[in-house]
Amino acid sequence: MRIGVITFPGSLDDRDAARAIRLAGAEPVALWHGTPDLAGVNALVLPGGFSYGDYLRCGAIAALSPIMSEVKRAAKSGMPVLGICNGFQMLTEAGLLEGGLIRNDHGAFICRDQELQIENTSTVWTNSFTPGGRIVIPLKSAEGGFTAPKDTLDRLEGEGHIVLRYLGANPNGAQRDIAGITNAAGNVVGLMPHPEHAVEPGFGPDTDAAMRSGTDGLGFFTSVLRSLVGV
């Protein structure tokens, strides 16, 4: 399976996402934001970073890049799309996910290993997890507070579109502790934490077993492979 990783000006985590894809057993394919061609990939990852320096609003300029017209077309036809951090912001700006991301309520950039609860395991990106399960993956952002009107939040809750919630102290003021959501079809998922930084022993969060041994993020990438091959 071939999974595309789109690089935008200011992307920082595109190579990390590609490595996670490779470790999960798929072939990463580098895609460029200025070329409206998805190169026949089976799924897409919009990585984290600071596209266009986060000018205007985070993800707002990137959402207008030439390749995004193809991303929207593919997403609406059912292709799996994962937006991580800045990629999540792009998906909301492009109208592929509801709500938006605003500056952290404490006004500062945050970088820490974050405990999360899995709320929805029916998406193509989360089917490897256990409902209600807890994972730890890194979180690093300054504009990570999820926000939406109350009726939208109620609908996201009622229809099971919340994928992840923050556990412990809310790190950014996200409404209802929301760390990630999905669209109605379950093929488009956006999350603020970074699963691609917790996929390989020796480089992930600390666990009770050993320092930097956490690999909880790998489940997002193995999930999409399970979905694509029909396992």
N, C-alpha and C positions, 0 to 999 in steps of 0.2 A: 504494500500500500504506500502511496505517495502523499505526504502531507506538506502543503505549502506554508512557508513562513514569510510574511510580507515585511520588508524593511522600508521604513519611512525615514526621512531626515530627522535624526535625533533618537532613533530606536537604539536601545541599549541591550536588550535581552533577546535579540533575534537568534544569536548563536547559541545561547543557553537553551532556547526553545528547540532549536534544531538538534542539539545534543540529547535532550529529553526524548524527542521523537525517535531518534536512533536507538537509544537505550530501550525504548518500549518495543522496538522491533520493526519500525517502519522506516521509509526513506524520506528524509527531509528534502524539500525543494525550495531553494531561495527564489523569492519573487520580489520585484521592485515596484514601489508604489506608483511610479510614473508610466508603467507599461500595463495597459488594460488586458492582460492575458494571464489566465490561471494555470496555463501549461498542463492541463489535463489532470490536476491533482484530485485526490479523493476527499480531502478535508483541508481546512485552513486554520492557521493560528495568527492572530494579530498580537504581536508581542508588546512588552512593556518598554518604557523609556520616556522621552520628552519630545514627542513629535513636534517639529517646528518650534522648539523651545517653549512649548505650552503657551504660546502667545494667543491672544483672543480668549479662548477657553480650551482647556485640555482636550485634545482629540478633535476639536472643531475644524481645524484646517485639514488635518489628515483625512477626515471623513469626506472631504471633497476631492481627494486624490483620484486620478484616472482609474486606478484599479478598483476603487470602491464601488463603482457602478457594477462591475463584474461580481464583487463580493456580495452585494445586495441581491443580484439576480440569482447567484448560486445558493445563497442562504434561503431565499424564498422558494427555491426548487427542492430544498431538503438537504443540501450539503452541510455537513458538520462544520461549525465555525466557533472557535474559542477566542475570546478577547481577554487578555491578561493585563490588568492595571491600565496603562494608557490605551491598550486595545479595548478594554471594557468601555473606557470613555469614548472611543471612536464608535463603538457599536451603539451607544445611546445617542450620540450626535448624528449618526446615520439613520436613526429611527428603527434599527433592527432590535433594540431592546428598549424597554420603557425606563422612565426615570432619568436621573442624571447624577453626576459626581461633583461635589463641591469641596472647597478647602476644608481641611481638618478643623474641627471646632476649637482646638487648642492653638491653631495658627502655625504649627510647626511640622516639619517633615518628620516622619516616624519610620524607623527601621528596626524590626524585631521579629523573633519567631512567634507566630500567632496561633493560638489554639482555635479550632473551628469545629462546628458541628455540621455534619452532612444532613441536609433537610430533604433532598430530592435525589433519588438514585435511578430515576426513570429517564434521565437525559442521556444522550449519546456520549457525554463526557464524564458521567458519574456512575455508570452502571457497575463499576468494579467495587464500589464502596458498599458499606452496610448502612441501612437507614438509621439515623440517630448516632452514627459512629463519630468519633472524635479524631481529628488529625491535627498535625502541626506543620505549617509551612511558613516561609518568610513573608512578611508584609513590609513594603517600603513605598511610601507615597506621601505627598503633601496635599493632594486633592482627592481623598478617598472616601469622603462622607456621602453615602448613597442617600438620595432624596427623591421624593415624589409626592404628589398630592395624596391626601388621605384616602380618597376613593380608589386611587391606583394602588396604594399600599394594601388596602383591604382586598382588592381583587387579586393582587399577587399572592397574598396569604391564602385567600380562599381557593384559588385555582392551583395551588401548589407550585408556583413559579419561583419561590425562593429556594436557592440551591445550597447556600452556605450562610451560617450566622457566626458572628464573632462570639467567643466565649470569654469569660472574665471581664475585665474592664474594657468598655467600648473604646477602641483605639483612635477613632476619628469622628465620632458623633453621628455615624450612620444611623438613619432611622430604622427602628426595630432590629438593630444589630445586624443589618443585612450586609453580607460580604460578597454575595454573588447571586445572580438570577438567571433564569432561562426564558426563552420565548415559549409560546403555547405549544409548538411542535416538538420542543426539546432538543432541537439540533443546534441552536445558537445559545451559547452560555458566555456570560461575562463574570469575571471575579477580580477583586482587587488584590488579594494575596498572590504570590508567585509560586505555583507548583513546580515550575522548571528548575527552581533552586533547591529542590528536595527530591532528587531522583537517583542519587548515587551515594553509596556509603563513603564517608570521609569528607563529604562536602555539604551535607544537609544540616538540619537542626540537631541539637543534642537530644539524646534519649537516655532512658535509664540503662540501656545496654552499653552505650559508649558515646563519647563526644562526636558530634557531627555525623551521626549514623542514620539520621532520619531520612526516609525515602517515601513519605506519605504522598508526595506530589506525583509520583509515577502513575498512580491510579487513574489520573485524568487522561493520560496518554494511552494507557492500556485499555481504558474504557472505550475510547473511540475506535481502536482497532477491533475490539469485540463487536462493536456495532457494525463496522464496515464489513467484517467477514461473516456476520450472522451467527456468531457463537452464543 
